[in-house]
Structures are given as C-alpha cells and as structure tokens.
Amino acid sequence: MKKILLLLAILGFCSFTEAANLHKKNDSNTIPLISVSIAPQAFFVEKIAADTLKINVILPSNANEHHFEFKPSVMKKLEKSDIYFTIGLEFEKVFMEKFRHNFPKLEIVDMQKNISLMDFEDSHHHQQKDPHTWLDPVLVQTMAVNIYDTLIQKYPQNKDLYKKNLDQFLAELDRLNLQISSKLEKLKQREFVVYHPSWTYFAKRYHLTQIPVEILGKEPKIKDLQKLITLVKEKNIKTIFVQNGFPEKAAKTLARECNAKIFEINHLSKDWENELLRTSDALAKDSK
C-alpha cells in the first residue's frame, strides 16, 4: 500500500491530466526515448537498437521489485517515451490502466508475448503468473523477436540494422544457452537455495530445483526456518543465494547453522549475460 500511495503522489505531481498534451513526437534531430521496467530489458533492447534509442529504466537494478520507490524523474521520462515494454511485474498490473488513460500516445508492448507463463508456487501471489522469464536465455529469444517486431513498426528506417542485430543477438543467446547447459549438465546437486524464488524459469530450463528461503513472500517463521535448516543439511547444500534489496537475516542464520556460504546474485542486473554465467559457475562449484 505504501508504494501505491507513493506512486499516486508522484503521478499526481506529474500532472496526469496534462500528460497527453505534453507528450511530443521526436523530431529527426532527437534520439527517440523508450521505457522498460527493469535493467535486463534495457540490455535486450540495446542489443537490437544499438545507439538509435535512449532507454528509461523504471526500477533500479538493486531494487526489490515488490517494494520500491518510484522517482519523479523516471515517471516524467515514461510520459515522454514512444514505447513502454512491460514484463509482467506487479506494479505494471496495478497502474497499467492509468498509464493507458493518461499517456494515450505511449505504445505499451508486452515483451512476454508468445511466452507461456508459469504459476507462482506459493499462495502469497494468489494464482498470479511468475514474470521472471528473463532469466531463461531461450525465452529471451522470443522477447528479442517481440522487440524487433515493435521497433521496425515504430522506426522502419532502421529495419536493416535491427534485423542484423536481432540475428546476431539470437546467435549469442544460443551460445549462452549451450554454455550454461555445459556448466550445469553434470551437477550432482541439482537443488539450490535462494532467498526470493525468482529463478524458476532458469531452474526449469536447466533441470534444477529451486528452494526458496522466504515463505509466502516474507521472512520464514522460526519453525519454517528449522525445517529448512534440516533440509539443507540433509541435501548437503553449501551455498545460500541472496538478492540485494531483500531481507538477509534468515538467509544468514541458515548459512551459519548449515556451515554454508552466502553468495549474492542479481536477477535485475543489466550485466545480464555475465550474471547468468556467474550464477551458473557458483551452482557448479557448489555441487563439487
């Protein structure tokens, strides 16, 4: 509720009723501006658009996507954007209709089009779909095509460049998928513990099992933590993965009780490819 009230205040500050009139078309001397929700999306768009676009990222890369504060400057850039690529996050669903109503010239595009979404594994999300598709390189290939299709419609003068970059990016994603598969295919320990269960699609792609520390989106209670400690000891799991922006008390207790180490990963990193490889290396090392 706090984040919702904050955003409403910011949106009011931005004068929603005047936003449509203030939205200006880019002239030939201005680099077009688009918006995305998270930094990995910016990485994907840049792979195809190169330097033909400026990109506004709504969430900071070190944020908890469920609890964060919107900056007025970021919302003003959204107002001035040609396109907004969404990726199924909770805040998008809460405010999308208001965005559509008050920014009528803003083209809103679902980057997850043609991707089959999985259900969250806990009841905290009330049968919501898990949006963390960007952590699976194969699914990112579908996103890349969605980006390309949108950009050539909006900026047809750059079609040849975008097609060349798309083909190159798809090839890079193929290679990345093979790299990760090679790192993880012979793991003896195929279960891993992570505070927030954002790696569901990654786990499914590479035949892993994700064990979350948080329970129903919150720090686990003592009895739940005790069960998790017993499980981690039984499985001989030696690494507890945590994400910046999320609570760490339970994860640190778990690591201490199980003689495991803490390893920080960032599912919102713009250094997306290297982050997936770094995480894969940590998983492989933990399984030795």
C-alpha positions in Angstrom: 0.0 0.0 0.0 2.9 2.4 0.8 4.4 2.0 -2.6 1.0 2.5 -4.2 0.3 5.7 -2.3 3.8 7.0 -3.2 3.3 6.4 -6.9 -0.1 8.0 -6.8 1.5 11.1 -5.3 4.3 11.1 -7.9 1.8 10.6 -10.7 -0.2 13.5 -9.4 2.9 15.6 -9.3 3.5 14.7 -12.9 0.0 16.2 -13.8 -1.7 13.2 -15.3 -4.4 15.3 -16.8 -1.9 17.3 -18.8 0.4 14.5 -19.8 -1.2 13.7 -23.1 -0.8 17.3 -24.2 2.8 17.5 -23.1 3.8 14.3 -24.9 5.7 15.4 -28.0 6.8 13.5 -31.1 10.5 13.1 -31.6 11.9 15.2 -34.4 14.6 14.0 -36.8 17.3 15.5 -34.7 16.2 13.8 -31.4 17.1 10.3 -30.4 13.7 8.6 -29.5 13.1 7.6 -25.9 11.5 4.3 -24.8 10.9 2.9 -21.3 11.3 -0.5 -19.8 10.6 -1.8 -16.3 13.9 -3.4 -15.4 17.6 -3.3 -16.5 17.7 -6.7 -18.2 15.1 -5.4 -20.6 17.3 -2.4 -21.4 20.1 -4.8 -22.2 17.9 -6.7 -24.6 16.6 -3.6 -26.4 20.1 -2.2 -26.7 21.3 -5.4 -28.3 18.8 -4.8 -31.2 18.5 -1.0 -31.2 22.2 -0.2 -30.5 22.5 3.6 -30.1 19.4 4.5 -32.1 17.3 4.8 -28.9 17.5 6.2 -25.4 16.2 3.9 -22.7 14.5 4.8 -19.4 14.6 2.1 -16.8 11.9 2.4 -14.2 13.3 0.0 -11.5 16.9 0.4 -10.1 19.0 -2.7 -10.7 19.4 -3.2 -6.9 15.7 -2.9 -6.1 13.2 -5.4 -4.7 10.6 -5.4 -7.4 7.8 -5.9 -4.9 8.8 -2.9 -2.6 10.5 0.1 -4.2 10.1 3.8 -4.6 9.4 5.5 -7.9 11.4 8.6 -8.8 9.5 11.5 -10.3 12.3 11.9 -13.0 11.7 8.3 -14.1 8.0 8.9 -14.4 8.5 12.0 -16.4 10.6 10.1 -18.8 7.9 7.4 -19.1 5.5 10.2 -20.0 7.8 11.3 -22.9 8.5 7.8 -24.2 7.4 6.4 -27.5 7.1 2.8 -26.3 6.9 1.1 -22.9 8.0 -2.5 -22.8 6.3 -4.3 -19.9 7.3 -7.7 -18.4 4.5 -8.7 -16.1 5.6 -7.2 -12.8 3.1 -6.5 -10.1 3.3 -2.7 -10.3 2.6 -2.8 -14.0 -0.7 -4.5 -13.4 -1.7 -2.1 -10.7 -1.1 1.1 -12.8 -1.4 0.0 -16.4 -4.9 1.3 -17.0 -3.9 4.7 -15.6 -0.9 4.8 -17.8 -3.0 3.9 -20.8 -5.6 6.6 -20.0 -3.2 9.4 -19.2 -0.5 8.7 -21.7 -2.6 7.9 -24.8 0.4 8.3 -27.2 2.5 5.9 -25.2 2.6 2.5 -27.0 2.6 -0.2 -24.4 4.0 -3.6 -25.5 4.1 -6.9 -23.6 7.7 -8.2 -24.0 6.5 -11.6 -22.9 4.1 -12.0 -25.8 4.0 -15.7 -27.0 5.6 -16.9 -23.8 3.8 -19.4 -21.7 3.9 -18.2 -18.1 4.2 -20.4 -15.1 2.2 -20.1 -11.9 3.9 -18.9 -8.7 4.5 -21.9 -6.4 3.0 -20.2 -3.3 -0.4 -18.9 -2.4 1.0 -15.4 -1.4 0.7 -14.4 -5.1 -3.0 -15.5 -5.4 -2.5 -17.6 -8.5 -0.5 -14.8 -10.3 1.8 -15.8 -13.0 5.6 -15.8 -12.4 7.1 -13.0 -14.5 10.8 -13.9 -14.2 11.1 -15.2 -17.7 14.1 -13.0 -18.5 16.4 -15.4 -16.6 15.9 -18.1 -19.3 18.1 -17.4 -22.4 15.7 -19.4 -24.7 12.7 -17.4 -23.6 14.7 -14.2 -24.2 14.9 -15.2 -27.8 11.1 -14.8 -28.0 11.5 -11.4 -26.3 14.1 -10.4 -28.8 11.7 -11.1 -31.7 9.0 -9.1 -29.9 11.3 -6.2 -29.5 12.3 -6.3 -33.2 8.7 -6.5 -34.4 7.8 -3.5 -32.3 10.8 -1.4 -33.3 10.6 -1.9 -37.0 7.0 -0.8 -36.9 7.8 2.3 -35.0 11.2 3.1 -36.7 11.1 1.5 -40.1 14.1 3.5 -41.3 16.3 1.3 -39.0 14.9 -2.1 -40.1 18.1 -3.4 -41.8 20.2 -2.5 -38.7 17.6 -4.0 -36.3 17.4 -7.2 -38.4 21.2 -7.6 -38.4 21.4 -7.0 -34.7 18.5 -9.4 -34.0 20.2 -12.2 -35.9 23.4 -11.6 -34.0 21.6 -11.5 -30.6 19.7 -14.7 -31.3 23.0 -16.4 -32.1 24.6 -15.1 -28.9 21.6 -16.4 -26.9 22.1 -19.9 -28.5 25.7 -19.8 -27.4 24.9 -18.7 -23.9 22.3 -21.4 -23.5 24.9 -24.0 -24.6 27.5 -22.5 -22.2 25.1 -22.7 -19.2 23.9 -26.2 -20.2 27.5 -27.4 -20.3 28.3 -25.9 -16.9 25.2 -27.4 -15.2 24.6 -30.7 -17.1 26.7 -32.9 -14.8 25.7 -31.4 -11.4 25.4 -33.9 -8.7 23.4 -31.5 -6.5 20.5 -30.2 -8.6 18.8 -28.3 -5.8 19.8 -24.8 -4.8 18.6 -22.4 -2.1 17.8 -18.8 -2.9 16.0 -16.2 -0.8 13.5 -15.0 -3.3 12.2 -17.6 -5.9 13.0 -15.5 -9.0 14.9 -18.3 -10.7 12.0 -20.6 -11.6 12.4 -20.4 -15.4 16.2 -20.8 -15.1 15.7 -23.8 -12.9 13.2 -25.4 -15.3 15.4 -24.8 -18.3 18.4 -26.5 -16.8 16.6 -29.2 -14.8 17.3 -27.7 -11.3 15.1 -27.4 -8.3 14.8 -24.0 -6.6 14.3 -24.0 -2.8 13.1 -20.5 -1.5 14.0 -19.2 1.9 11.1 -16.7 2.1 7.7 -18.2 2.9 4.6 -16.6 1.3 6.8 -13.6 0.3 8.0 -13.0 3.9 10.9 -13.9 6.2 10.3 -17.5 7.4 9.0 -18.1 10.9 11.2 -20.0 13.3 9.5 -23.4 12.7 9.8 -22.9 8.9 13.4 -21.9 9.2 14.1 -25.0 11.3 12.6 -27.2 8.6 14.7 -25.5 6.0 17.9 -26.0 8.1 17.1 -29.7 8.4 16.5 -29.9 4.6 19.7 -28.0 3.7 21.8 -30.3 6.0 20.2 -33.4 4.5 20.9 -32.2 1.0 24.4 -31.0 1.9 23.8 -27.7 0.2 26.7 -25.4 0.8 25.6 -22.1 -0.8 22.7 -19.8 0.1 21.9 -17.4 -2.7 20.6 -14.0 -1.7 19.5 -10.9 -3.7 20.2 -7.3 -3.0 17.2 -5.4 -1.7 15.7 -8.5 0.1 15.9 -9.3 3.8 19.0 -11.3 4.7 18.5 -12.3 8.4 17.0 -15.7 7.7 19.5 -16.5 5.0 22.4 -15.6 7.2 21.0 -17.8 10.0 20.6 -20.6 7.6 24.1 -20.3 6.3 25.5 -20.2 9.8 23.6 -23.2 11.0 24.4 -25.3 7.9 28.0 -24.2 7.6 27.2 -22.7 4.2 28.4 -19.6 2.5 26.3 -16.6 1.3 26.5 -15.8 -2.4 24.8 -12.6 -3.8 23.1 -12.8 -7.2 21.2 -10.1 -9.0 18.2 -11.1 -11.1 17.8 -7.5 -12.1 21.4 -6.9 -13.3 21.9 -5.1 -16.6 25.1 -7.1 -17.0 22.6 -9.9 -17.7 24.7 -12.4 -19.6 27.6 -12.3 -17.2 25.3 -12.5 -14.2 23.8 -15.8 -15.6 27.2 -17.2 -16.2 28.4 -16.1 -12.8 25.4 -17.7 -11.1 25.9 -20.9 -13.2 29.6 -21.1 -12.1 28.5 -20.7 -8.4 26.0 -23.5 -8.8 28.6 -25.7 -10.5 31.2 -25.0 -7.8 28.6 -25.7 -5.0 27.9 -29.1 -6.5 31.5 -30.4 -6.5 
